[in-house]
Amino acid sequence: MAPRIQTLPLEVVHLIAAGEVIDSLAAVVRELVENALDAGATRIAIALWPEQWRVRVADNGAGMDLADLKQAATPHSTSKIQVSEDLWKITSLGFRGEALHSLAQLAELEVLSRLHSNQAGWQVSYNTQGEPARVEPVAIAPGTVVTASNLFGIWPARREGLPSPAQQLRSIQLTIHQIALCHPHVTWQVEQSDRSWFSIWSGEDAKPVLAQILRSSHLSDLHALAIASPRTATTPGIPNPDTSNPEKLQLVLGLPDRCHRRRPDWVRVAINGRIVKAPELEQTILAAFRRTLPRDRYPVCFAHLQVPPNHIDWNRHPAKAEVYLHHLSDWQEAVTQAIAQALHFSPAQLTESYHSQRVGQLLKVAEADGVYQVSRTIPVETETTVTTDDSTNPTVTNLLELRAVAQVSNTYIVAEHPAGMWLVEQHIAHERILYEQLCDRWHLVPLEPPVILNNLSAPQREQLQRLGLEVEPFGEQLWAVRTAPNLLAQREDCAAALWELSLGGDLESALVATACRSAIRNGTPLTLPEMQTLLDQWQQTHRPHTCPHGRPIYLSLEETALSRFFRRHWVIGKSHGI
């Protein structure tokens, strides 16, 4: 009797492996684009013909000579690693040598390439084994053009199991967006069925790229931060540690008072040039934005970690979408501190464009009610990226030059600074101050006499006790609350505030409620020294952009925008005969 367990034929083994690497049109784009980036491309053109199951990727990278072209699509052929030790120092996007061979198995593969040093290039077509079937010289610009046609033509069942063409195009667009964020120096041009689809222009960092991807955001809504924190620690058991690659964290985030999302779909983490699934780091980002955004809104944040190759293992997922990252807790702390630093005020962040969109709308409304009508636009300038080597918790030592000058409707503080003026809403600015003070110290004090509450239900009593308050029976349906937060104990409406705290929520919700109830009310007149003290204290908070409920605290009116509104650039002397 012949054994039932037999070795699979080599062609079946290769076909199974190819199906794991290339499972969609988006996977074709991803693999070919990563090869182009490894070749040093700065311009990548992608053409798609979904109905024909055809993809073409052209780049201006290093190119290949004829010998490399003949070898490129054979199984497990790559120029990026040679020995097993190289697996612990991966610095390229691709390294397994599977992509081109998989495409040769599943599609009709053709590659044109030319070295920059050569006068002519070569065109090679491959058979299903990845061997050259036709070789011809060709006139081509330096770089490489790869075309994969009739994808899954020999595997019709795979085509039937894929999503609709529209869903595949969305997946391709998402793939390109993610790669473009990680490689902002590259310009992208994408066509669909011989028509232009979209383009992404290069930038110095990911900030202008993200502004192009998120159409609803503006460049001034985003803030970029780069923190270099080299470390010499190595991981036991990992050979050949490479200390020549310092650790670095690049962060682009939406300022919480004007850039956020309905879903957590733009919290992204990249490691060494590739977007990865990193749930621990994503949760760290979400936690760092707590009490800075409106209810049921989520941040916009892209964190790119540059990790020494010996601190990461890519051999966890066929598409390299999941990794093993060493020193995860250190990176979580670094991300938290970087976000805290990015959300602080600093003079370098406050450029002319800081609130240009909002101010532009405000001034247009005022202009429409004026005695003259002139079409006008306010140009948006690029915000300077702040780079620092300090990874510690930020503290404010140099306050902005904010000087309180007036109070409007006993609600808004008018503050002057060298670049213009701000309107600060006094209640929510004070609420932010008190909330962060309470976070640092939830201080309970004795109540003399105690506050008597009636008809407290069992859940309400348990809620007050969870918050650390001392509650005792005081008679039939009466309870005495003998301790309270220090801020509330000094208020005349302490009983109403304690009743509110008893209605539910965690300690953080109690902190927010206490701060909101204790903050000065709108309509309260303030003296100039009181306004100045409030401004100084507000600047020193960790999250000065928004209150704990996510409401924006201030509106910036830049002097340059005001000068345009009042036409200070006009030369009027000659019109008066002067």
Secondary structure per residue as TSV (DSSP state, phi and psi in degrees):
chain	resnum	aa	ss	phi	psi
A	1	M	-	360.0	125.1
A	2	A	-	-70.1	143.3
A	3	P	-	-64.8	143.4
A	4	R	S	-79.6	-25.7
A	5	I	-	-91.4	117.1
A	6	Q	-	-132.0	157.9
A	7	T	-	-73.1	131.9
A	8	L	-	-68.5	145.5
A	9	P	-	-60.8	149.6
A	10	L	H	-60.6	-37.1
A	11	E	H	-66.8	-31.1
A	12	V	H	-70.3	-41.6
A	13	V	H	-58.5	-46.3
A	14	H	H	-65.9	-36.2
A	15	L	H	-68.1	-39.3
A	16	I	H	-63.5	-45.2
A	17	A	H	-63.4	-38.7
A	18	A	H	-63.7	-38.6
A	19	G	H	-66.0	-24.9
A	20	E	H	-77.8	-37.0
A	21	V	H	-79.5	-44.5
A	22	I	-	-111.5	101.2
A	23	D	-	-118.1	3.2
A	24	S	S	-170.3	171.2
A	25	L	H	-63.2	-36.2
A	26	A	H	-63.2	-35.5
A	27	A	H	-66.4	-36.2
A	28	V	H	-61.7	-48.3
A	29	V	H	-59.6	-45.6
A	30	R	H	-59.6	-48.3
A	31	E	H	-66.3	-42.1
A	32	L	H	-71.0	-37.5
A	33	V	H	-66.8	-39.7
A	34	E	H	-63.4	-37.7
A	35	N	H	-63.0	-39.7
A	36	A	H	-64.8	-41.4
A	37	L	H	-66.6	-39.1
A	38	D	H	-62.4	-27.1
A	39	A	T	-84.4	2.9
A	40	G	T	85.2	23.5
A	41	A	-	-67.9	143.4
A	42	T	S	-116.8	-6.2
A	43	R	E	-140.6	126.2
A	44	I	E	-129.3	127.8
A	45	A	E	-114.1	127.4
A	46	I	E	-119.8	130.2
A	47	A	E	-122.1	134.6
A	48	L	E	-125.0	138.6
A	49	W	E	-130.9	82.6
A	50	P	G	-59.4	-38.6
A	51	E	G	-65.1	-28.6
A	52	Q	G	-96.2	0.7
A	53	W	T	52.8	53.0
A	54	R	E	-130.5	138.8
A	55	V	E	-136.4	137.5
A	56	R	E	-131.1	131.0
A	57	V	E	-124.8	121.7
A	58	A	E	-118.6	139.8
A	59	D	E	-140.5	166.9
A	60	N	-	-108.3	34.0
A	61	G	S	-75.6	-161.8
A	62	A	-	-66.5	-29.7
A	63	G	-	80.4	174.4
A	64	M	-	-133.5	150.5
A	65	D	-	-87.9	-179.8
A	66	L	H	-65.7	-37.6
A	67	A	H	-63.8	-42.5
A	68	D	H	-68.1	-37.1
A	69	L	H	-62.5	-39.9
A	70	K	H	-66.3	-27.7
A	71	Q	H	-95.4	-14.7
A	72	A	T	-62.1	-33.9
A	73	A	T	-102.4	6.5
A	74	T	S	-75.0	158.2
A	75	P	T	-59.7	134.7
A	76	H	T	52.8	48.5
A	77	S	-	-110.8	126.1
A	78	T	-	-154.6	155.0
A	79	S	S	-101.5	5.3
A	80	K	S	-99.2	-23.0
A	81	I	-	-139.9	154.8
A	82	Q	-	-124.5	-38.4
A	83	V	S	-127.1	169.0
A	84	S	G	-62.2	-32.5
A	85	E	G	-62.8	-23.4
A	86	D	G	-67.0	-19.7
A	87	L	G	-64.1	-20.2
A	88	W	G	-95.6	6.0
A	89	K	S	-142.7	49.6
A	90	I	-	-71.8	123.6
A	91	T	-	-120.2	0.9
A	92	S	S	-110.1	166.1
A	93	L	S	-77.3	-38.3
A	94	G	-	-112.2	149.9
A	95	F	-	-158.6	-5.5
A	96	R	S	-91.5	-14.6
A	97	G	S	67.7	33.8
A	98	E	-	-108.9	-24.2
A	99	A	H	-63.8	-55.5
A	100	L	H	-65.8	-38.7
A	101	H	H	-65.0	-38.9
A	102	S	H	-64.2	-40.6
A	103	L	H	-66.0	-37.4
A	104	A	H	-62.9	-33.9
A	105	Q	H	-71.9	-36.0
A	106	L	H	-105.3	-8.0
A	107	A	S	-150.1	176.7
A	108	E	E	-90.4	111.2
A	109	L	E	-104.9	133.4
A	110	E	E	-139.3	134.7
A	111	V	E	-129.7	129.7
A	112	L	E	-114.8	134.7
A	113	S	E	-154.7	153.6
A	114	R	E	-149.9	132.1
A	115	L	-	-71.1	151.4
A	116	H	T	-64.2	-27.9
A	117	S	T	-85.3	-8.6
A	118	N	-	-98.1	155.5
A	119	Q	S	-87.3	-21.1
A	120	A	-	-140.3	161.7
A	121	G	E	-115.2	-173.3
A	122	W	E	-133.3	147.3
A	123	Q	E	-115.6	124.3
A	124	V	E	-127.1	129.5
A	125	S	E	-107.4	142.9
A	126	Y	E	-117.4	150.4
A	127	N	-	-87.1	-176.8
A	128	T	T	-68.6	-13.3
A	129	Q	T	-91.9	1.0
A	130	G	S	81.8	15.3
A	131	E	-	-97.3	147.9
A	132	P	E	-62.9	125.6
A	133	A	E	-101.2	-27.0
A	134	R	E	-150.6	133.8
A	135	V	E	-129.5	126.0
A	136	E	E	-141.5	144.6
A	137	P	E	-72.1	151.7
A	138	V	E	-150.7	148.4
A	139	A	-	-86.4	120.8
A	140	I	-	-153.8	148.2
A	141	A	-	-68.3	155.7
A	142	P	S	-55.4	136.0
A	143	G	E	131.4	-159.6
A	144	T	E	-140.1	142.0
A	145	V	E	-127.2	119.7
A	146	V	E	-114.9	129.7
A	147	T	E	-124.0	125.9
A	148	A	E	-117.3	116.8
A	149	S	E	-116.1	156.3
A	150	N	S	54.2	47.3
A	151	L	T	-60.5	136.1
A	152	F	T	60.7	24.1
A	153	G	T	-62.4	-30.6
A	154	I	T	-92.7	3.4
A	155	W	-	-136.2	66.7
A	156	P	H	-57.7	-32.3
A	157	A	H	-63.0	-31.9
A	158	R	H	-66.9	-39.6
A	159	R	H	-61.4	-42.8
A	160	E	H	-66.0	-28.4
A	161	G	H	-85.0	-6.0
A	162	L	S	-83.2	158.4
A	163	P	-	-62.7	175.0
A	164	S	-	-64.4	159.7
A	165	P	H	-55.4	-39.0
A	166	A	H	-63.3	-41.3
A	167	Q	H	-66.8	-37.7
A	168	Q	H	-65.4	-38.2
A	169	L	H	-65.5	-39.6
A	170	R	H	-62.1	-39.2
A	171	S	H	-65.4	-39.2
A	172	I	H	-64.7	-44.1
A	173	Q	H	-61.2	-42.9
A	174	L	H	-62.1	-41.4
A	175	T	H	-60.0	-45.4
A	176	I	H	-66.4	-42.1
A	177	H	H	-58.8	-44.2
A	178	Q	H	-64.8	-43.0
A	179	I	H	-68.7	-38.5
A	180	A	H	-62.2	-37.4
A	181	L	H	-61.3	-38.8
A	182	C	H	-76.2	-19.6
A	183	H	-	-132.3	70.5
A	184	P	T	-67.6	-13.3
A	185	H	T	-78.0	-3.7
A	186	V	-	-100.5	139.3
A	187	T	E	-97.7	135.4
A	188	W	E	-120.1	135.8
A	189	Q	E	-130.9	123.9
A	190	V	E	-124.0	130.6
A	191	E	E	-116.9	151.2
A	192	Q	E	-132.5	119.0
A	193	S	T	52.8	48.9
A	194	D	T	66.5	18.2
A	195	R	E	-126.7	145.0
A	196	S	E	-62.4	133.2
A	197	W	E	-104.9	-62.9
A	198	F	E	-158.3	162.8
A	199	S	E	-134.4	152.8
A	200	I	E	-132.9	122.0
A	201	W	-	-91.6	151.6
A	202	S	-	-74.1	163.0
A	203	G	-	-151.3	174.7
A	204	E	S	-71.5	-29.8
A	205	D	S	-146.2	-170.6
A	206	A	H	-75.9	-11.3
A	207	K	H	-61.1	-53.5
A	208	P	H	-65.1	-28.4
A	209	V	H	-67.2	-45.0
A	210	L	H	-64.2	-36.1
A	211	A	H	-64.9	-32.6
A	212	Q	H	-74.0	-33.4
A	213	I	H	-75.5	-45.2
A	214	L	S	-89.5	92.4
A	215	R	T	-63.2	-26.9
A	216	S	T	-78.6	-8.8
A	217	S	-	-103.5	161.3
A	218	H	-	-118.3	160.9
A	219	L	G	-58.2	-35.8
A	220	S	G	-74.2	-11.7
A	221	D	G	-81.6	-9.5
A	222	L	E	-112.5	153.1
A	223	H	E	-133.9	134.6
A	224	A	E	-111.4	143.1
A	225	L	E	-145.1	137.1
A	226	A	E	-127.9	128.0
A	227	I	E	-125.1	119.6
A	228	A	E	-96.7	124.7
A	229	S	-	-137.3	74.8
A	230	P	-	-62.4	145.3
A	231	R	-	-142.7	144.3
A	232	T	-	-103.9	4.4
A	233	A	-	-65.3	143.5
A	234	T	-	-122.3	161.9
A	235	T	-	-97.8	126.3
A	236	P	T	-58.8	137.1
A	237	G	T	89.8	-9.0
A	238	I	-	-98.8	117.6
A	239	P	S	-73.7	161.8
A	240	N	S	49.5	60.9
A	241	P	-	-62.6	140.9
A	242	D	-	-112.7	102.5
A	243	T	T	-91.3	4.7
A	244	S	T	-84.0	-5.5
A	245	N	S	-110.3	94.0
A	246	P	-	-68.4	150.9
A	247	E	-	-74.4	144.9
A	248	K	E	-150.8	142.2
A	249	L	E	-122.7	122.3
A	250	Q	E	-111.4	132.3
A	251	L	E	-131.5	133.2
A	252	V	E	-128.4	123.4
A	253	L	E	-135.8	154.2
A	254	G	E	-83.3	130.5
A	255	L	-	-63.4	129.3
A	256	P	T	-67.3	-17.2
A	257	D	T	-81.0	-4.9
A	258	R	T	-153.3	-0.1
A	259	C	-	-138.1	103.4
A	260	H	E	-155.0	174.3
A	261	R	E	-128.6	160.5
A	262	R	S	-80.3	-19.4
A	263	R	S	-131.5	156.9
A	264	P	S	-80.5	47.6
A	265	D	T	-89.8	-6.3
A	266	W	T	-123.1	39.8
A	267	V	E	-105.8	102.2
A	268	R	E	-123.4	145.2
A	269	V	E	-126.8	132.1
A	270	A	E	-123.6	147.3
A	271	I	E	-130.3	121.9
A	272	N	T	49.5	46.6
A	273	G	T	91.1	9.5
A	274	R	E	-142.1	132.1
A	275	I	E	-65.8	132.9
A	276	V	E	-131.6	162.3
A	277	K	-	-83.4	115.1
A	278	A	-	-136.8	74.9
A	279	P	H	-59.0	-33.7
A	280	E	H	-65.7	-42.8
A	281	L	H	-71.8	-35.2
A	282	E	H	-63.8	-41.6
A	283	Q	H	-65.9	-33.8
A	284	T	H	-62.3	-41.7
A	285	I	H	-64.3	-46.3
A	286	L	H	-60.6	-40.7
A	287	A	H	-66.4	-34.0
A	288	A	H	-68.5	-19.4
A	289	F	T	-99.5	6.9
A	290	R	T	-60.9	140.4
A	291	R	T	61.1	28.7
A	292	T	T	-122.9	-11.8
A	293	L	S	-117.3	156.6
A	294	P	-	-61.9	163.0
A	295	R	T	-59.1	138.3
A	296	D	T	61.7	27.0
A	297	R	-	-117.8	154.2
A	298	Y	E	-128.4	154.6
A	299	P	E	-77.4	162.7
A	300	V	-	-103.8	116.1
A	301	C	E	-153.1	129.9
A	302	F	E	-123.1	117.3
A	303	A	E	-113.5	123.9
A	304	H	E	-116.3	113.6
A	305	L	E	-96.7	127.6
A	306	Q	E	-100.2	110.1
A	307	V	-	-116.2	136.1
A	308	P	-	-55.0	138.4
A	309	P	G	-56.0	-30.9
A	310	N	G	-77.3	-0.7
A	311	H	G	-104.7	11.9
A	312	I	E	-146.0	145.8
A	313	D	E	-126.3	116.0
A	314	W	-	-86.1	-7.3
A	315	N	T	-85.3	59.5
A	316	R	T	-123.6	-26.3
A	317	H	S	-141.6	139.0
A	318	P	T	-56.6	-36.5
A	319	A	T	-91.0	6.0
A	320	K	S	58.9	31.3
A	321	A	-	-86.0	-14.7
A	322	E	S	-127.2	145.0
A	323	V	-	-138.9	163.6
A	324	Y	E	-99.1	117.4
A	325	L	E	-111.7	121.1
A	326	H	T	-77.9	156.9
A	327	H	T	57.3	42.6
A	328	L	H	-59.9	-42.4
A	329	S	H	-62.9	-35.3
A	330	D	H	-65.0	-40.0
A	331	W	H	-68.8	-37.0
A	332	Q	H	-60.9	-42.6
A	333	E	H	-65.7	-39.9
A	334	A	H	-64.2	-40.4
A	335	V	H	-65.3	-43.5
A	336	T	H	-60.2	-45.4
A	337	Q	H	-68.1	-36.2
A	338	A	H	-66.8	-40.7
A	339	I	H	-65.5	-41.7
A	340	A	H	-59.7	-41.5
A	341	Q	H	-67.6	-39.3
A	342	A	H	-67.2	-30.0
A	343	L	T	-84.7	-6.1
A	344	H	S	-76.2	156.8
A	345	F	-	-76.1	140.3
A	346	S	-	-149.9	147.2
A	347	P	G	-57.1	-32.0
A	348	A	G	-66.2	-24.9
A	349	Q	G	-80.6	-24.0
A	350	L	-	-90.5	75.7
A	351	T	-	-92.5	177.3
A	352	E	T	-57.8	-34.0
A	353	S	T	-84.9	5.9
A	354	Y	T	-55.8	-46.7
A	355	H	T	-124.5	32.8
A	356	S	H	-62.4	-38.0
A	357	Q	H	-65.6	-47.2
A	358	R	H	-66.7	-43.0
A	359	V	H	-67.2	-37.4
A	360	G	H	-59.1	-43.9
A	361	Q	H	-64.2	-41.2
A	362	L	H	-62.0	-45.0
A	363	L	H	-71.4	-32.3
A	364	K	H	-64.0	-38.8
A	365	V	H	-63.6	-45.8
A	366	A	H	-63.3	-38.0
A	367	E	H	-66.4	-36.8
A	368	A	H	-64.2	-28.4
A	369	D	T	-88.5	-0.3
A	370	G	S	-84.0	-172.5
A	371	V	S	-93.2	-3.4
A	372	Y	-	-135.7	154.4
A	373	Q	-	-126.2	119.5
A	374	V	-	-139.5	130.6
A	375	S	-	-69.4	138.1
A	376	R	-	-152.1	142.9
A	377	T	-	-129.2	149.7
A	378	I	-	-108.8	114.6
A	379	P	-	-67.8	147.0
A	380	V	-	-101.0	124.3
A	381	E	-	-97.9	156.8
A	382	T	-	-73.8	134.5
A	383	E	-	-79.7	140.4
A	384	T	-	-74.7	133.4
A	385	T	-	-76.6	133.7
A	386	V	E	-91.9	123.7
A	387	T	E	-117.4	132.5
A	388	T	E	-145.4	153.1
A	389	D	S	-100.9	1.4
A	390	D	-	-90.3	114.1
A	391	S	-	-101.5	8.6
A	392	T	S	-81.0	169.8
A	393	N	-	-62.2	128.6
A	394	P	-	-71.1	141.2
A	395	T	-	-129.4	146.6
A	396	V	-	-89.6	113.8
A	397	T	-	-107.8	-31.5
A	398	N	S	-114.8	106.7
A	399	L	-	-74.7	153.3
A	400	L	-	-63.8	155.5
A	401	E	-	-81.7	68.0
A	402	L	-	-95.7	124.9
A	403	R	E	-123.0	117.8
A	404	A	E	-66.6	130.0
A	405	V	E	-122.5	-22.7
A	406	A	E	-168.5	171.5
A	407	Q	E	-129.0	131.2
A	408	V	E	-106.7	123.7
A	409	S	T	55.3	27.5
A	410	N	T	51.2	31.0
A	411	T	T	-132.7	-42.7
A	412	Y	E	-111.5	134.0
A	413	I	E	-93.2	125.5
A	414	V	E	-89.6	118.6
A	415	A	E	-121.1	134.1
A	416	E	E	-97.8	138.9
A	417	H	E	-140.2	167.7
A	418	P	T	-57.2	-25.8
A	419	A	T	-97.1	1.6
A	420	G	E	153.7	-133.6
A	421	M	E	-146.7	154.5
A	422	W	E	-121.7	148.7
A	423	L	E	-108.9	119.3
A	424	V	E	-114.3	124.8
A	425	E	E	-77.9	114.6
A	426	Q	H	-67.0	-37.6
A	427	H	H	-65.9	-49.3
A	428	I	H	-76.7	-25.3
A	429	A	H	-65.1	-44.3
A	430	H	H	-67.1	-35.1
A	431	E	H	-61.2	-42.3
A	432	R	H	-62.4	-42.2
A	433	I	H	-60.1	-51.0
A	434	L	H	-65.7	-38.2
A	435	Y	H	-61.4	-45.2
A	436	E	H	-71.0	-31.3
A	437	Q	H	-65.1	-40.8
A	438	L	H	-67.2	-36.9
A	439	C	H	-61.2	-38.6
A	440	D	H	-72.2	-31.5
A	441	R	-	-154.3	101.2
A	442	W	-	-85.9	92.0
A	443	H	-	-102.2	120.0
A	444	L	E	-100.6	138.7
A	445	V	E	-126.3	154.7
A	446	P	E	-67.2	147.4
A	447	L	E	-104.6	120.0
A	448	E	E	-126.9	109.6
A	449	P	E	-75.7	166.9
A	450	P	E	-66.6	157.8
A	451	V	E	-87.3	129.7
A	452	I	E	-100.2	123.9
A	453	L	E	-117.3	142.0
A	454	N	E	-114.8	156.0
A	455	N	S	58.1	37.9
A	456	L	-	-76.4	126.2
A	457	S	-	-76.6	166.4
A	458	A	H	-59.3	-45.4
A	459	P	H	-60.7	-34.3
A	460	Q	H	-67.7	-41.2
A	461	R	H	-64.4	-41.4
A	462	E	H	-63.8	-37.0
A	463	Q	H	-63.9	-45.4
A	464	L	H	-62.9	-37.4
A	465	Q	H	-69.3	-35.7
A	466	R	H	-62.7	-30.2
A	467	L	T	-81.9	0.3
A	468	G	T	92.5	3.7
A	469	L	-	-81.6	144.9
A	470	E	-	-91.0	117.0
A	471	V	E	-124.7	130.0
A	472	E	E	-134.2	150.0
A	473	P	E	-62.8	143.7
A	474	F	E	-131.7	7.9
A	475	G	E	147.1	-170.8
A	476	E	T	-70.7	118.2
A	477	Q	T	59.4	25.5
A	478	L	E	-125.4	141.4
A	479	W	E	-135.2	142.0
A	480	A	E	-103.1	124.3
A	481	V	E	-98.1	114.5
A	482	R	E	-99.2	-10.7
A	483	T	E	-134.2	156.1
A	484	A	E	-156.1	159.9
A	485	P	E	-57.3	142.6
A	486	N	H	-54.4	-41.2
A	487	L	H	-64.3	-40.1
A	488	L	H	-76.4	-31.0
A	489	A	H	-62.5	-24.3
A	490	Q	T	-88.9	0.8
A	491	R	S	-101.1	150.1
A	492	E	T	-70.2	-27.7
A	493	D	T	-96.7	34.5
A	494	C	H	-58.8	-40.2
A	495	A	H	-62.7	-43.4
A	496	A	H	-65.0	-37.1
A	497	A	H	-67.2	-41.4
A	498	L	H	-65.3	-37.2
A	499	W	H	-62.1	-40.1
A	500	E	H	-63.5	-41.2
A	501	L	H	-65.0	-29.1
A	502	S	T	-75.1	-11.1
A	503	L	T	-79.9	-5.3
A	504	G	-	131.6	176.7
A	505	G	-	99.5	163.8
A	506	D	-	-86.7	-174.5
A	507	L	H	-62.4	-37.5
A	508	E	H	-63.8	-41.4
A	509	S	H	-62.2	-37.4
A	510	A	H	-64.9	-37.7
A	511	L	H	-63.7	-43.4
A	512	V	H	-63.8	-45.7
A	513	A	H	-62.3	-40.4
A	514	T	H	-65.4	-44.0
A	515	A	H	-64.5	-42.4
A	516	C	H	-64.0	-43.3
A	517	R	H	-70.8	-29.6
A	518	S	H	-88.4	-17.9
A	519	A	S	-68.2	153.1
A	520	I	-	-60.5	144.1
A	521	R	-	-81.3	150.2
A	522	N	T	-66.3	139.3
A	523	G	T	100.5	-3.5
A	524	T	-	-88.8	121.2
A	525	P	-	-71.4	141.5
A	526	L	-	-126.8	147.6
A	527	T	-	-80.5	165.1
A	528	L	H	-59.9	-44.5
A	529	P	H	-60.3	-37.7
A	530	E	H	-65.5	-41.1
A	531	M	H	-64.3	-41.2
A	532	Q	H	-65.0	-41.6
A	533	T	H	-61.6	-42.5
A	534	L	H	-62.1	-43.6
A	535	L	H	-62.1	-44.1
A	536	D	H	-64.3	-43.7
A	537	Q	H	-66.4	-38.7
A	538	W	H	-64.1	-40.0
A	539	Q	H	-61.2	-28.7
A	540	Q	T	-85.7	-0.4
A	541	T	S	-72.8	162.5
A	542	H	S	-78.0	-27.2
A	543	R	-	-129.3	70.7
A	544	P	T	-76.5	-8.5
A	545	H	T	-72.4	-37.2
A	546	T	B	-136.8	161.9
A	547	C	-	-81.6	173.5
A	548	P	T	-60.2	-18.4
A	549	H	T	-88.4	-5.8
A	550	G	S	94.9	7.4
A	551	R	-	-80.6	139.1
A	552	P	B	-65.2	140.9
A	553	I	-	-93.4	-31.0
A	554	Y	E	-139.3	158.8
A	555	L	E	-123.3	127.6
A	556	S	E	-98.9	125.8
A	557	L	E	-110.7	101.0
A	558	E	E	-76.2	145.3
A	559	E	H	-63.1	-35.0
A	560	T	H	-65.1	-39.1
A	561	A	H	-67.9	-39.8
A	562	L	H	-64.4	-39.1
A	563	S	H	-66.3	-34.3
A	564	R	H	-67.2	-41.3
A	565	F	H	-61.3	-42.5
A	566	F	T	-86.9	8.2
A	567	R	T	57.3	42.6
A	568	R	T	-72.2	-10.5
A	569	H	T	-86.0	-8.3
A	570	W	-	-69.0	143.9
A	571	V	-	-101.9	105.4
A	572	I	-	-105.6	-6.2
A	573	G	T	-60.6	-45.2
A	574	K	G	-66.2	-31.1
A	575	S	G	-68.2	-15.9
A	576	H	G	-105.0	11.4
A	577	G	T	74.2	20.5
A	578	I	-	-89.4	360.0
